[in-house]
Amino acid sequence: MKVEQAIWKENSGWSFEDSSGPAIDAGLVLVFGAGRLLANREISDGIRSRYPGAHIFGCSTAGEICGSAVCDDSVVATAIRFEKTGIAGAGIDMTDKGNAFDAGRKISAALKREGLVHVFVLSDGVKVNGSDLVRGLLEDLPEGVTVTGGLAGDGDRFSETLVFYDSEPEENRIAAIGFYGDGLKIGYGSLGGWDPFGTERLITRSNGNILYEMDGQSALELYKKYLGEHAVGLPATGLLFPLSLRTGERDAPVVRTILGVNEKDQSMTFAGDMPEGAYVRLMKANFDRLIDGATGAAATSMEAIDAGTPELAILISCVGRKMILKQRTEEEVEAVRDVLGPGAVITGFYSYGEICPFSPSVRCELHNQTMTVTIFSEG
């Protein structure tokens, strides 16, 4: 595997992090950037002209990861030439074309099965129920095929997110890349680091990812009481106080983040399902535990590659973590770097949701407020 990476910034244009010579003969370019810049033809044409034979795959973000740096209002392009691995992709427009579960099944069906070992998926971050998408993806995939990915971001605005695969960046899109062949080793892990507090409450009325009532009371009214002065800034301030969701005694809790609020019907819309009969509890940040969560995710990802050396790492972390960590945000990326070692090229973005199993042999789920690490090695 050969990888080169470049970052575009308004004041300097393109600068290469890992190569400044002739372009590699890349088969895939991962592009993560601010939504307003992804529509800039000068930037997109520059990527296509340097890598004319490559598939271009990416999304808008709430912050870009390039090496150990975290940037805003930039575009990060990571070009990969695989030596032993085949790739194939698919994209779908969600506009007036059914629900996220069906979309997940269609994306899965569009990827050829023979030799498929891993699927990496990117989705619109504000209009897609990520839980349904994951279930649809997994419904028909062959046993043993793993899935990771995330939901596109839009800073702290929650207005418009963009996804693309060999197309113009657009809203309402889902796209995925399939990786093929037994020469590729893939590791993954996902951890949070948030502390629960307050009373655990029963979800008594909901519909998919829309929450109406907890303990028979207005969900939004209860949530605002907990947030106090922070309630004025909803939905963005909801990132600071996510909910821990527990569906069964034996199920590991997952974290859910608010995407929107509806004052008229006193509801809250989340990135994933909020099923009736489940229990939720408020969570708050612990700086050191957030960094430890990133370290743990990286360590778990390394377990799957049998002491190999990762060559590429895709990090997807939640925008809520970035809002909490602020000037310490790069510490969680540096913590991942410390675990993976200096040989891995690191890319990624801050998201509205992360798709990954907690660890190997555990089912894939949508998470919020986690750091998710996916590593690749052909060595």
TASUL-V859337 format. One record per pair of residues at least 6 apart in sequence whose ideal C-beta (glycine too) atoms are under 8 Angstrom apart, sorted by the first residue. I is the first residue (numbers start at 1). GAP is how many residues later the second one is. If there is no record, write none. Layout:
i=I gap=GAP
i=I gap=GAP
//
This chain:
i=1 gap=79
i=1 gap=80
i=1 gap=81
i=1 gap=82
i=1 gap=84
i=1 gap=310
i=1 gap=311
i=1 gap=375
i=1 gap=376
i=1 gap=377
i=1 gap=378
i=2 gap=22
i=2 gap=78
i=2 gap=79
i=2 gap=81
i=3 gap=15
i=3 gap=21
i=3 gap=75
i=3 gap=76
i=3 gap=77
i=3 gap=78
i=3 gap=308
i=3 gap=309
i=3 gap=342
i=4 gap=12
i=4 gap=13
i=4 gap=14
i=4 gap=15
i=4 gap=19
i=4 gap=20
i=4 gap=22
i=4 gap=74
i=4 gap=75
i=4 gap=341
i=5 gap=11
i=5 gap=12
i=5 gap=13
i=5 gap=14
i=5 gap=61
i=5 gap=62
i=5 gap=71
i=5 gap=72
i=5 gap=73
i=5 gap=74
i=5 gap=340
i=5 gap=342
i=6 gap=8
i=6 gap=9
i=6 gap=10
i=6 gap=11
i=6 gap=70
i=6 gap=71
i=7 gap=7
i=7 gap=8
i=7 gap=10
i=7 gap=57
i=7 gap=59
i=7 gap=64
i=7 gap=67
i=7 gap=68
i=7 gap=69
i=7 gap=70
i=8 gap=6
i=8 gap=7
i=8 gap=25
i=8 gap=29
i=8 gap=35
i=8 gap=38
i=8 gap=66
i=8 gap=67
i=8 gap=68
i=8 gap=69
i=9 gap=6
i=9 gap=62
i=9 gap=64
i=9 gap=65
i=10 gap=63
i=14 gap=32
i=17 gap=49
i=17 gap=50
i=17 gap=328
i=18 gap=327
i=23 gap=27
i=23 gap=28
i=23 gap=56
i=24 gap=55
i=24 gap=57
i=25 gap=28
i=25 gap=56
i=26 gap=25
i=26 gap=27
i=26 gap=28
i=26 gap=53
i=26 gap=54
i=26 gap=55
i=27 gap=26
i=27 gap=27
i=27 gap=28
i=27 gap=53
i=27 gap=54
i=27 gap=55
i=27 gap=60
i=28 gap=26
i=28 gap=27
i=28 gap=29
i=28 gap=51
i=28 gap=52
i=28 gap=54
i=28 gap=59
i=28 gap=149
i=29 gap=18
i=29 gap=22
i=29 gap=25
i=29 gap=26
i=29 gap=27
i=29 gap=28
i=29 gap=29
i=29 gap=48
i=29 gap=49
i=29 gap=50
i=29 gap=51
i=30 gap=27
i=30 gap=28
i=30 gap=47
i=30 gap=48
i=30 gap=50
i=30 gap=284
i=30 gap=317
i=31 gap=7
i=31 gap=16
i=31 gap=25
i=31 gap=26
i=31 gap=27
i=31 gap=44
i=31 gap=45
i=31 gap=46
i=31 gap=47
i=31 gap=133
i=32 gap=26
i=32 gap=27
i=32 gap=29
i=32 gap=32
i=32 gap=33
i=32 gap=43
i=32 gap=44
i=32 gap=315
i=32 gap=316
i=32 gap=317
i=33 gap=10
i=33 gap=25
i=33 gap=27
i=33 gap=28
i=33 gap=31
i=33 gap=41
i=33 gap=42
i=33 gap=43
i=34 gap=26
i=34 gap=27
i=34 gap=30
i=34 gap=38
i=34 gap=39
i=34 gap=40
i=34 gap=41
i=34 gap=121
i=35 gap=25
i=35 gap=26
i=35 gap=119
i=35 gap=125
i=35 gap=126
i=35 gap=127
i=35 gap=134
i=36 gap=37
i=37 gap=6
i=37 gap=36
i=37 gap=37
i=37 gap=38
i=38 gap=6
i=38 gap=20
i=38 gap=22
i=38 gap=37
i=38 gap=124
i=38 gap=126
i=38 gap=131
i=39 gap=129
i=39 gap=130
i=43 gap=32
i=44 gap=12
i=47 gap=9
i=47 gap=30
i=48 gap=8
i=50 gap=29
i=51 gap=28
i=54 gap=25
i=55 gap=32
i=55 gap=34
i=55 gap=110
i=55 gap=111
i=55 gap=122
i=56 gap=108
i=56 gap=109
i=56 gap=110
i=57 gap=32
i=57 gap=65
i=57 gap=107
i=57 gap=108
i=57 gap=109
i=57 gap=118
i=57 gap=120
i=58 gap=64
i=58 gap=105
i=58 gap=106
i=58 gap=111
i=59 gap=63
i=59 gap=66
i=59 gap=91
i=59 gap=93
i=59 gap=94
i=59 gap=102
i=59 gap=103
i=59 gap=104
i=59 gap=105
i=59 gap=110
i=59 gap=290
i=60 gap=92
i=60 gap=93
i=60 gap=94
i=60 gap=100
i=60 gap=101
i=60 gap=102
i=60 gap=103
i=60 gap=109
i=61 gap=91
i=61 gap=92
i=61 gap=288
i=61 gap=289
i=61 gap=290
i=62 gap=91
i=62 gap=92
i=62 gap=93
i=62 gap=94
i=62 gap=257
i=62 gap=260
i=62 gap=287
i=62 gap=288
i=62 gap=289
i=62 gap=290
i=63 gap=7
i=63 gap=8
i=63 gap=9
i=63 gap=90
i=63 gap=92
i=63 gap=256
i=63 gap=259
i=63 gap=266
i=63 gap=286
i=63 gap=287
i=64 gap=6
i=64 gap=7
i=64 gap=8
i=64 gap=10
i=64 gap=11
i=64 gap=12
i=64 gap=284
i=64 gap=285
i=64 gap=286
i=65 gap=6
i=65 gap=11
i=65 gap=250
i=65 gap=252
i=65 gap=268
i=65 gap=281
i=65 gap=282
i=65 gap=283
i=65 gap=284
i=65 gap=285
i=66 gap=8
i=66 gap=10
i=66 gap=280
i=66 gap=281
i=67 gap=270
i=67 gap=278
i=67 gap=279
i=68 gap=262
i=68 gap=265
i=68 gap=266
i=68 gap=269
i=68 gap=278
i=69 gap=261
i=69 gap=264
i=70 gap=252
i=70 gap=259
i=70 gap=260
i=70 gap=263
i=70 gap=280
i=72 gap=83
i=76 gap=271
i=76 gap=273
i=78 gap=234
i=78 gap=267
i=78 gap=269
i=80 gap=232
i=82 gap=102
i=82 gap=296
i=83 gap=100
i=83 gap=295
i=84 gap=97
i=84 gap=99
i=84 gap=100
i=84 gap=294
i=85 gap=94
i=85 gap=95
i=85 gap=96
i=85 gap=98
i=85 gap=99
i=85 gap=293
i=86 gap=29
i=86 gap=93
i=86 gap=94
i=86 gap=95
i=87 gap=90
i=87 gap=91
i=87 gap=92
i=87 gap=93
i=88 gap=23
i=88 gap=24
i=88 gap=89
i=88 gap=90
i=88 gap=92
i=89 gap=22
i=89 gap=76
i=89 gap=77
i=89 gap=86
i=89 gap=87
i=89 gap=88
i=89 gap=89
i=90 gap=17
i=90 gap=20
i=90 gap=21
i=90 gap=75
i=90 gap=85
i=90 gap=86
i=90 gap=88
i=91 gap=16
i=91 gap=72
i=91 gap=73
i=91 gap=74
i=91 gap=75
i=91 gap=76
i=91 gap=82
i=91 gap=83
i=91 gap=84
i=91 gap=85
i=92 gap=11
i=92 gap=14
i=92 gap=15
i=92 gap=18
i=92 gap=81
i=92 gap=82
i=92 gap=83
i=93 gap=77
i=93 gap=79
i=93 gap=80
i=94 gap=6
i=94 gap=9
i=94 gap=30
i=94 gap=33
i=94 gap=34
i=94 gap=78
i=94 gap=79
i=94 gap=80
i=95 gap=77
i=97 gap=6
i=99 gap=30
i=99 gap=33
i=100 gap=23
i=100 gap=28
i=100 gap=29
i=100 gap=30
i=100 gap=31
i=100 gap=32
i=100 gap=33
i=100 gap=36
i=100 gap=74
i=101 gap=31
i=101 gap=32
i=101 gap=34
i=101 gap=35
i=101 gap=38
i=102 gap=34
i=103 gap=25
i=103 gap=30
i=103 gap=33
i=103 gap=71
i=104 gap=28
i=104 gap=29
i=104 gap=30
i=104 gap=31
i=104 gap=32
i=104 gap=33
i=104 gap=34
i=104 gap=35
i=104 gap=70
i=105 gap=31
i=105 gap=32
i=105 gap=34
i=105 gap=35
i=106 gap=30
i=107 gap=14
i=107 gap=29
i=107 gap=30
i=107 gap=67
i=107 gap=68
i=107 gap=69
i=108 gap=11
i=108 gap=28
i=108 gap=29
i=108 gap=30
i=108 gap=31
i=108 gap=32
i=108 gap=33
i=109 gap=31
i=111 gap=8
i=111 gap=65
i=111 gap=67
i=112 gap=66
i=112 gap=68
i=113 gap=29
i=114 gap=66
i=115 gap=65
i=115 gap=66
i=115 gap=67
i=116 gap=25
i=116 gap=26
i=116 gap=29
i=116 gap=62
i=116 gap=63
i=116 gap=64
i=117 gap=27
i=117 gap=28
i=117 gap=29
i=117 gap=62
i=117 gap=63
i=117 gap=64
i=117 gap=65
i=117 gap=67
i=117 gap=69
i=118 gap=27
i=118 gap=28
i=118 gap=29
i=118 gap=30
i=118 gap=60
i=118 gap=61
i=118 gap=66
i=118 gap=68
i=119 gap=18
i=119 gap=22
i=119 gap=26
i=119 gap=27
i=119 gap=28
i=119 gap=29
i=119 gap=30
i=119 gap=57
i=119 gap=58
i=119 gap=59
i=119 gap=60
i=120 gap=27
i=120 gap=28
i=120 gap=29
i=120 gap=56
i=120 gap=57
i=120 gap=59
i=120 gap=194
i=120 gap=254
i=121 gap=12
i=121 gap=16
i=121 gap=26
i=121 gap=27
i=121 gap=28
i=121 gap=53
i=121 gap=54
i=121 gap=55
i=121 gap=234
i=122 gap=27
i=122 gap=28
i=122 gap=29
i=122 gap=30
i=122 gap=41
i=122 gap=52
i=122 gap=53
i=122 gap=54
i=123 gap=7
i=123 gap=10
i=123 gap=26
i=123 gap=27
i=123 gap=28
i=123 gap=29
i=123 gap=40
i=123 gap=50
i=123 gap=51
i=123 gap=52
i=124 gap=27
i=124 gap=28
i=124 gap=37
i=124 gap=38
i=124 gap=39
i=124 gap=47
i=124 gap=48
i=124 gap=49
i=124 gap=50
i=125 gap=26
i=125 gap=27
i=125 gap=28
i=125 gap=29
i=125 gap=36
i=125 gap=134
i=125 gap=146
i=125 gap=226
i=125 gap=227
i=125 gap=228
i=126 gap=28
i=126 gap=32
i=126 gap=33
i=126 gap=34
i=126 gap=35
i=126 gap=133
i=126 gap=134
i=126 gap=226
i=127 gap=34
i=127 gap=44
i=127 gap=45
i=128 gap=23
i=128 gap=44
i=128 gap=46
i=129 gap=79
i=129 gap=80
i=129 gap=142
i=129 gap=143
i=129 gap=144
i=130 gap=21
i=130 gap=141
i=130 gap=142
i=130 gap=223
i=130 gap=225
i=130 gap=236
i=131 gap=78
i=131 gap=141
i=131 gap=142
i=131 gap=234
i=131 gap=235
i=132 gap=76
i=132 gap=141
i=133 gap=41
i=133 gap=222
i=133 gap=233
i=134 gap=13
i=134 gap=221
i=134 gap=230
i=134 gap=231
i=134 gap=232
i=137 gap=10
i=137 gap=39
i=137 gap=227
i=138 gap=9
i=138 gap=225
i=138 gap=226
i=141 gap=6
i=146 gap=40
i=146 gap=42
i=146 gap=211
i=146 gap=218
i=147 gap=208
i=147 gap=209
i=147 gap=217
i=148 gap=40
i=148 gap=166
i=148 gap=168
i=148 gap=207
i=148 gap=208
i=148 gap=209
i=148 gap=216
i=148 gap=224
i=148 gap=226
i=149 gap=27
i=149 gap=167
i=149 gap=206
i=149 gap=207
i=150 gap=166
i=150 gap=199
i=150 gap=201
i=150 gap=202
i=150 gap=203
i=150 gap=204
i=150 gap=205
i=150 gap=222
i=151 gap=10
i=151 gap=120
i=151 gap=200
i=151 gap=201
i=151 gap=202
i=151 gap=203
i=151 gap=204
i=151 gap=215
i=152 gap=9
i=152 gap=10
i=152 gap=11
i=152 gap=199
i=152 gap=200
i=153 gap=8
i=153 gap=166
i=153 gap=196
i=153 gap=197
i=153 gap=198
i=153 gap=199
i=154 gap=6
i=154 gap=7
i=154 gap=198
i=155 gap=164
i=156 gap=80
i=156 gap=83
i=156 gap=163
i=156 gap=167
i=157 gap=79
i=158 gap=77
i=158 gap=78
i=158 gap=101
i=158 gap=102
i=158 gap=194
i=160 gap=11
i=161 gap=10
i=161 gap=191
i=162 gap=7
i=162 gap=8
i=162 gap=9
i=162 gap=11
i=163 gap=6
i=163 gap=7
i=163 gap=10
i=163 gap=11
i=163 gap=12
i=164 gap=6
i=164 gap=9
i=164 gap=11
i=165 gap=10
i=165 gap=11
i=165 gap=12
i=167 gap=6
i=179 gap=7
i=179 gap=197
i=183 gap=195
i=184 gap=192
i=184 gap=193
i=184 gap=194
i=185 gap=119
i=185 gap=120
i=185 gap=121
i=185 gap=123
i=185 gap=191
i=185 gap=192
i=185 gap=193
i=185 gap=194
i=186 gap=118
i=186 gap=119
i=186 gap=188
i=186 gap=189
i=186 gap=190
i=186 gap=191
i=187 gap=113
i=187 gap=114
i=187 gap=115
i=187 gap=116
i=187 gap=117
i=187 gap=118
i=187 gap=123
i=187 gap=173
i=187 gap=186
i=187 gap=187
i=187 gap=188
i=187 gap=190
i=188 gap=112
i=188 gap=113
i=188 gap=116
i=188 gap=168
i=188 gap=169
i=188 gap=172
i=188 gap=184
i=188 gap=185
i=188 gap=186
i=188 gap=187
i=189 gap=107
i=189 gap=108
i=189 gap=109
i=189 gap=110
i=189 gap=111
i=189 gap=112
i=189 gap=114
i=189 gap=167
i=189 gap=169
i=189 gap=170
i=189 gap=183
i=189 gap=184
i=190 gap=107
i=190 gap=110
i=190 gap=164
i=190 gap=166
i=190 gap=167
i=190 gap=168
i=190 gap=169
i=190 gap=177
i=190 gap=180
i=190 gap=181
i=190 gap=182
i=190 gap=183
i=191 gap=102
i=191 gap=103
i=191 gap=105
i=191 gap=106
i=191 gap=109
i=191 gap=167
i=191 gap=179
i=191 gap=180
i=192 gap=63
i=192 gap=98
i=192 gap=101
i=192 gap=175
i=192 gap=177
i=192 gap=178
i=192 gap=179
i=193 gap=92
i=193 gap=93
i=193 gap=96
i=193 gap=97
i=193 gap=98
i=193 gap=99
i=193 gap=100
i=193 gap=101
i=194 gap=48
i=194 gap=50
i=194 gap=61
i=194 gap=89
i=194 gap=90
i=194 gap=91
i=194 gap=92
i=194 gap=95
i=194 gap=96
i=194 gap=175
i=195 gap=88
i=195 gap=89
i=195 gap=90
i=195 gap=91
i=195 gap=94
i=196 gap=48
i=196 gap=85
i=196 gap=86
i=196 gap=87
i=197 gap=84
i=197 gap=85
i=197 gap=86
i=197 gap=87
i=198 gap=28
i=198 gap=83
i=198 gap=84
i=199 gap=82
i=200 gap=46
i=200 gap=79
i=200 gap=80
i=200 gap=81
i=201 gap=13
i=201 gap=14
i=201 gap=21
i=201 gap=78
i=201 gap=79
i=201 gap=80
i=202 gap=12
i=202 gap=13
i=202 gap=75
i=202 gap=76
i=202 gap=77
i=203 gap=8
i=203 gap=10
i=203 gap=11
i=203 gap=71
i=203 gap=72
i=203 gap=73
i=203 gap=74
i=203 gap=75
i=203 gap=76
i=203 gap=77
i=204 gap=9
i=204 gap=10
i=204 gap=11
i=204 gap=12
i=204 gap=72
i=205 gap=7
i=205 gap=8
i=205 gap=71
i=206 gap=6
i=206 gap=7
i=206 gap=68
i=206 gap=69
i=206 gap=70
i=208 gap=65
i=208 gap=66
i=209 gap=60
i=209 gap=61
i=209 gap=62
i=209 gap=63
i=209 gap=64
i=209 gap=65
i=210 gap=57
i=210 gap=58
i=210 gap=59
i=210 gap=60
i=210 gap=64
i=211 gap=8
i=211 gap=56
i=211 gap=57
i=211 gap=58
i=211 gap=59
i=211 gap=63
i=212 gap=6
i=212 gap=7
i=212 gap=53
i=212 gap=54
i=212 gap=55
i=213 gap=6
i=214 gap=8
i=214 gap=66
i=215 gap=7
i=218 gap=48
i=219 gap=47
i=219 gap=48
i=219 gap=49
i=220 gap=41
i=220 gap=42
i=220 gap=43
i=220 gap=46
i=220 gap=47
i=220 gap=48
i=221 gap=45
i=223 gap=8
i=223 gap=15
i=223 gap=45
i=224 gap=7
i=224 gap=10
i=226 gap=15
i=226 gap=56
i=227 gap=7
i=227 gap=10
i=227 gap=11
i=227 gap=14
i=230 gap=7
i=230 gap=10
i=230 gap=11
i=231 gap=6
i=234 gap=24
i=234 gap=27
i=235 gap=23
i=235 gap=24
i=235 gap=25
i=235 gap=26
i=235 gap=33
i=236 gap=87
i=238 gap=19
i=238 gap=20
i=238 gap=23
i=238 gap=30
i=239 gap=18
i=239 gap=19
i=239 gap=79
i=239 gap=80
i=239 gap=81
i=239 gap=84
i=239 gap=130
i=240 gap=44
i=240 gap=45
i=240 gap=80
i=240 gap=83
i=240 gap=84
i=241 gap=41
i=241 gap=42
i=241 gap=43
i=242 gap=13
i=242 gap=14
i=242 gap=15
i=242 gap=16
i=242 gap=40
i=242 gap=41
i=242 gap=78
i=242 gap=126
i=242 gap=127
i=243 gap=12
i=243 gap=13
i=243 gap=27
i=243 gap=37
i=243 gap=38
i=243 gap=39
i=243 gap=40
i=244 gap=9
i=244 gap=10
i=244 gap=11
i=244 gap=12
i=244 gap=36
i=244 gap=37
i=244 gap=38
i=244 gap=39
i=245 gap=8
i=245 gap=9
i=245 gap=10
i=245 gap=11
i=245 gap=29
i=245 gap=33
i=245 gap=34
i=245 gap=35
i=246 gap=7
i=246 gap=32
i=246 gap=33
i=246 gap=34
i=246 gap=35
i=247 gap=28
i=247 gap=30
i=247 gap=31
i=252 gap=106
i=252 gap=110
i=254 gap=18
i=254 gap=111
i=254 gap=112
i=254 gap=113
i=254 gap=114
i=255 gap=28
i=255 gap=112
i=255 gap=113
i=255 gap=114
i=255 gap=115
i=256 gap=14
i=256 gap=15
i=256 gap=16
i=256 gap=18
i=256 gap=24
i=256 gap=112
i=257 gap=13
i=257 gap=14
i=257 gap=61
i=257 gap=63
i=257 gap=95
i=257 gap=96
i=257 gap=111
i=257 gap=112
i=258 gap=10
i=258 gap=11
i=258 gap=12
i=259 gap=10
i=259 gap=11
i=259 gap=12
i=259 gap=93
i=260 gap=8
i=260 gap=9
i=261 gap=6
i=261 gap=7
i=261 gap=8
i=262 gap=6
i=262 gap=7
i=270 gap=98
i=271 gap=81
i=271 gap=82
i=271 gap=95
i=271 gap=97
i=272 gap=81
i=272 gap=94
i=272 gap=96
i=274 gap=6
i=283 gap=86
i=285 gap=36
i=285 gap=39
i=287 gap=37
i=287 gap=38
i=287 gap=41
i=290 gap=31
i=290 gap=34
i=290 gap=35
i=290 gap=42
i=291 gap=37
i=291 gap=40
i=291 gap=41
i=291 gap=44
i=292 gap=43
i=293 gap=39
i=293 gap=77
i=293 gap=78
i=294 gap=23
i=294 gap=38
i=294 gap=39
i=294 gap=41
i=294 gap=42
i=294 gap=77
i=294 gap=79
i=295 gap=40
i=295 gap=41
i=295 gap=43
i=295 gap=44
i=297 gap=39
i=297 gap=73
i=297 gap=74
i=297 gap=75
i=297 gap=76
i=298 gap=37
i=298 gap=38
i=298 gap=41
i=298 gap=42
i=298 gap=75
i=299 gap=40
i=300 gap=58
i=300 gap=59
i=300 gap=60
i=300 gap=73
i=301 gap=9
i=301 gap=12
i=301 gap=39
i=301 gap=72
i=301 gap=73
i=301 gap=74
i=302 gap=8
i=302 gap=37
i=302 gap=38
i=302 gap=73
i=303 gap=56
i=303 gap=57
i=304 gap=56
i=305 gap=70
i=305 gap=72
i=308 gap=69
i=308 gap=71
i=309 gap=32
i=309 gap=34
i=309 gap=35
i=309 gap=68
i=309 gap=70
i=310 gap=30
i=310 gap=31
i=310 gap=33
i=310 gap=34
i=310 gap=65
i=310 gap=66
i=310 gap=67
i=311 gap=32
i=311 gap=33
i=311 gap=34
i=311 gap=65
i=311 gap=66
i=311 gap=67
i=311 gap=68
i=312 gap=32
i=312 gap=33
i=312 gap=35
i=312 gap=63
i=312 gap=64
i=312 gap=65
i=313 gap=23
i=313 gap=27
i=313 gap=31
i=313 gap=32
i=313 gap=33
i=313 gap=34
i=313 gap=35
i=313 gap=60
i=313 gap=61
i=313 gap=62
i=313 gap=63
i=314 gap=33
i=314 gap=34
i=314 gap=59
i=314 gap=60
i=314 gap=61
i=314 gap=62
i=315 gap=18
i=315 gap=21
i=315 gap=31
i=315 gap=32
i=315 gap=33
i=315 gap=34
i=315 gap=56
i=315 gap=57
i=315 gap=58
i=316 gap=32
i=316 gap=33
i=316 gap=34
i=316 gap=35
i=316 gap=38
i=316 gap=39
i=316 gap=40
i=316 gap=55
i=316 gap=56
i=316 gap=58
i=317 gap=15
i=317 gap=16
i=317 gap=31
i=317 gap=33
i=317 gap=34
i=317 gap=37
i=317 gap=53
i=317 gap=54
i=317 gap=55
i=318 gap=32
i=318 gap=33
i=318 gap=34
i=318 gap=35
i=318 gap=36
i=318 gap=49
i=318 gap=50
i=318 gap=51
i=318 gap=52
i=318 gap=53
i=319 gap=31
i=319 gap=32
i=319 gap=33
i=320 gap=48
i=320 gap=49
i=321 gap=8
i=321 gap=11
i=321 gap=29
i=321 gap=48
i=321 gap=50
i=322 gap=7
i=322 gap=28
i=325 gap=6
i=325 gap=7
i=332 gap=39
i=333 gap=13
i=336 gap=10
i=336 gap=35
i=336 gap=37
i=337 gap=7
i=337 gap=9
i=340 gap=6
i=340 gap=33
i=340 gap=35
i=344 gap=31
i=352 gap=16
i=353 gap=13
i=353 gap=14
i=353 gap=15
i=354 gap=12
i=354 gap=13
i=354 gap=14
i=354 gap=16
i=354 gap=17
i=354 gap=18
i=355 gap=9
i=355 gap=10
i=355 gap=11
i=355 gap=12
i=355 gap=17
i=356 gap=8
i=356 gap=9
i=356 gap=11
i=356 gap=14
i=356 gap=16
i=356 gap=18
i=357 gap=6
i=357 gap=7
i=357 gap=8
i=358 gap=7
//
